[in-house]
């Protein structure tokens, strides 16, 4: 089968958008309350995370799932890099030209990003056990996860819902950067009181996704209170709202809550994130024994 290969469940192209000028970033390990500096290739990844040996038995590539992700990531990297350029050079209220095909590609990517992480895998294993299926070996767990990621009906439903959302982009012009994590797509209830996980199953939840350390994306559903607010008129526009330092912290709290373990920033400053985690009782409460990377 060859040597183990590191498979990223958060793409490296995305993680590079949170690095400092040296191409590295700071990582806060929420479990151990430890901070270290590293490169994008070293986090949000596990050896052979998407390896499916059973495919080889039938003449297929055992890393086909990883190859499919790599192809999608290449397309999304190019699309969103263009978005970032437009947003950074645009003005509040400006509209982004987003062709339908690009919207479909990014919607698929967001749906899969929510479901492909180590955190999503852990939730899936626990959920399956409650319904009588106990996946115990690494092979069984990977197969269970792949079955969900290759469930056309589920992924099409989720991607379709993301596509129908109103997409709004906001620029961070404060001195504090947006942070991200090893589980970056966050969901929040419509009253803004709670981050929820898995929020994609809640009808009133909207999605929050930091695109880079200075740009964030909001996805508001076309239903419930969001439909009543007629947010569709802001679709694919740069937000007119000027973000404050407190608002940046508020969005960064999502990454602390959503993270499986690692919170990532372009600078070594996690005092707010530490305090937020302690208030929620998150720090040091979750230990993973399979892979520390």
N, C-alpha and C positions, 0 to 999 in steps of 0.2 A: 504493500500500500504506500510505501515511501515514508519519508520523515513527516512528522506533524507540521501542518501549516497554520499560521495565525490567521484566523478569519475575523474580520471586524464586523460587529453588529451595529456600530455607528461608523459611517464611512470616513476614511481619512481625508477626503477632499473637504468634508464638512468640518472636521476637527481642526484642520489647518487654518480655518477662518477665525480661530480663537487663540492663535499663537502670537508671541511678541515678535519684534523684528528679527530675532535670531532663529525663528522657526520652531521655538519650543514654547511650552506653556506650563503653568502651575496647576497641580492637581491636589485637591483636598480629599483624602480618604476619610469619608464620613464615619466609617466603622471604627477606625483606629485613631481618629483625630490627628492624622499625620499629613504633612504637606511635603510634596516633592516636585521636582522639575523634570520634565521629560518631553518626548516627541510624540506626535499624533499616532505613529505606528505602534506605540507601546501600551495604549489604553483602549478600553471598550472593545476588547478582542479576546478570543480564547483559541487554543489550539484545536483545529478541526471542528470548530463549532457547528459547521453546516455539513460535515462529512456524513455521507449515507452509503456505507459499504454494501448494503443490499442492492443498490443500483448496479454495482459492478457484476453481481451474480446474473443479471439479466442483460448484460452487454452495454450498460449505460455508464456515463461518467459519474463517479461517486461524489464529485464536487460540483454537480450541475447546478445546484441551488446557489452556491457561492458564485458561479459564473454568471448566472442570471442577475444576481444582485450587482455584480461588477458592471454589467452592461447597462443596467438602469442607472447606476450611479454616474457613469460617464455622461449620459444624457442630461441628468439633473444638474450635475456640476456645471456644464456649459450654460444651461438655461438660467440657473440662479446666479451665476457669475455675471451674466448680462443684467439681470435684475438689480444686483447690488450696484453696478455701475450707474444704471439709470436713477436708482433711488438716491445715491450719494450726490449725484449732480442735479437732482430735481428739486422742486419746491413743494411745500405742503399743498395738497389738493391735486397735484399732477397725477395723471393716469398712466399706468404702465401698459404697453401693448403686449398682451398675453394671448397668442393664438390658441385656438381650441385644442390643438394637438399637444401643445406645451402644458396646457392646464391638465389634460388627461395624464400626461407623464408625471407631473409633479404630484397630482392627487394620488396616483398609484404609489409613488415613492413614500408619501406621508403615511398612507395606510399601512404599508409594509414596515416603515420605520417604527410605528407604534407596536407592531406585533413581532418584530424580529429580534428584539433585545434579550439579554439574559434575564432581565426582570420579567418580561412577558413570558419567557419560557418557564420561570419558576411559578408564576401565577397559573399558567396552563397545567403544569404538573399537579399542583395542589387542587385545581378545579376538577381535573380528571379523576383524581383519587376520591374526591367526594362523590363522584358518580360511578365508582366501582372499578375504574381502570388505574392500576398502580404501575406506573412506569418507573423502574428502579435502575436499570443499567443505563450507561451513557448512550448506547445504541437505541434503546427503547425511547429514551427522552428525546434524542435527535429526530427519530422517526415521527414521534407524536407532534413535535414542533413543525416538522416539514409538512405533515398532513394539513395543518392549519394554514401555513404559508402558501400551500398549493391548492387551497380550497377556493376554486374560482368564484363560487357564489358569495362566500364571505368577503373575499377581497374586493370583488366587484361592487358589492353593497357598500363597503366602507369607503372605497375610492370614489364611488359615485356621490356619497354623502359629502366627502371632502370637496369634490369638484363643484357641488351646488352651493357651497359656502360663499359668503362674501369675504374676499381676501383684502385685508388692509395692512399696510406696512408703516412702521414707525421708526424714526431715526433717533438714535441716542447721541446727543451732543454734549452730555455731561462728561466729567472726568472719570466716572466709574463705568467699567465695561459691563455688558451683558455677560453672564457666565452660561455655560452649558453643562451637560452631564453625559453619563453613559446610558441615559434613557431620556433623550431631549424633547420629545413631543409631549407637551403637557396639556392638561384639560382642566377647565375651571367652570364652576357652576355659574348660572346667569346672574346670580346676586353677588358674584365676586367674593363670596365668603370662604369658599373652599376649593382647593385643588383636589381633583378626584382621580382615582386609579382603579380600574381601567375606565377612564372618562369617555372613551369612544362609544360606550354603550348607553350613555345618558343623553336623552334627547335635548336637554337644555344646556349642555356643556359646550363651551367653545374651545377651540384649540389655540395654543400659544407655542410658537416655534421660533427661537432665536436663530436667525439666518447667519449672523456673524456677531462679533463683539459690539457692533454699532448699529445693527438693524434687526428688527424683530417682525415677525409675521403673525397676524391674528386671522383665524378662520371662524367666521360666525355662521351658524346654521341658518338655513332658509325656513325655519319652523319656530314655533313657540314665540317667546318674547322677542326673538331676533327678527322674525317676520313682521311682527307688529311695529318694530322700530324702523322698518324699511331700510335696513343697512345695505341692501343690494345697490343702492345709489353710490355707495363708497367702494364698490368692488374694484379691486386692482388699482387702488389709489394710495398715495402717500398721505398718512394721517396729518390733519391740521393741528393735532394736539402736540404741544411742547412737553416732552418728557422731563420730569424732575428727578433729582436723586432718589427721593422716596419712591417714586414710581419704578425706577430701575431696580431698587431693592425688592420691591413687590414682585416684579417679574422674575428676579433671581431666586426668590423663595420657591418658585415652582421647580427649579432644577434641584434644589435641596430635597424637596419632597419626592420628586419623581425618580431621583437617582437610585440605581441599584446599589451603587457604592461611591462612585467618583464624581466630584464636582470640579469643573475645569474652567480656568480663567487665564487671561493674558497677563495678569499681574498677581503677585503674591500678597493678597489681601482677602481674607475670608472671615473677618470678624463678624460681619452681619450674618453670614451663612452659618457660622458656628452657633451664634446665639439663637437663630431661628430653629436649628436642628435640636438644640437643647430644650427649647420651649415645647417642641413637639415630642420630645423623648426619643429622637431618632439616633443620636450619636451613640455609637458603640453597641447598638441593639441587634445588629444583623451581621452574622459572620458567615463567610462563604469558604468552604473547604476545598472546592474543586480546582479553582485557578485564581490566583491573586492578581493576574494581569488584567 
